[in-house]
């Protein structure tokens, strides 16, 4: 299992934060706190603003070439997310 420093290096190697810079990316969750367990995912919160379509397009452009990548819009608390 990778530790926090190695996970951060991996995120940096794939330019994740640079690709998301327009959306104020923040690495959060158990991996960011280095309390993750085997199989934990990496959570990055972003500010999509009012236009989720622009955000979705940015994600698709930046990460669409990665195997298994997908984007979908959901409703949470009556709000598009």
Buried (B, 14 or more C-beta within 10 A) or exposed (E): EEEBEEBBEEBEEEEBBEBBEEBEBBBEBBBBEEEBEEEEEBEBEBEBEEEBEEBBEBBEEBBEEEEEEEEEEEEEEEEEE
